[in-house]
């Protein structure tokens, strides 16, 4: 998607694609050089198609859901009013994030996972998981399901795992495996379930095994 606002061109976002807002920022348009440079005084900070967290003018988007995630807080600075997860209200959070501060990056990932689980519907989560291609959204969802031990998606991830192995044209010629599939196996290993046990036994009967996946399965049975 490319669109101009106040002669500024925006890309790395896709027309008719849904994005989850990670913070809402309202600036004093007259006194904020930042807001003037972006092209709007109300900004949504989102993770774009390149995986970068960028503030975009709200005028680029149509709001599908007006609810705020749990634990969000309102904060006021000299030129900006923000609605943002409370755990991110520490001084200089975004500056530390963009400077790759490890503690801040971990805090960001943890909160983003919670936001995704809360904001996405069950069908939206299933659709993301079942997509053929790997994506940042899929990895975020899988990490979130692992960390929250959310058992609602066992059947979905069993189906995803089977299809991923069946559709992997390099399965028998490569030891490589997608990171999403590794995460799917880690998720399944969190549950003492006959379905999971049966699938892991089924996996071990394959003629060619992936070491990363096999290690997870072996740990499950020990």
Buried (B, 14 or more C-beta within 10 A) or exposed (E): EEBEBEEEEBEEBEEEEEBBBBBBBBBEEEEBEEBBEBBBBBBBBBBBBEEEBBBBBBBBBEEEEEEBBEBBEEEEEEBBBBBBBEBBEEEEBBEBBEEEBEEBEEBBBBBBBBBBBBBBEEEBBBEBBBEEEBEEBBBBBBBBBBBEEBEEBBEBBBBBBEEBBEEBEEBEEEEEBBEBBBBBBBBBBBBEEEEBBEBBEEBEEEEEBBEBBBEBBEEBEE
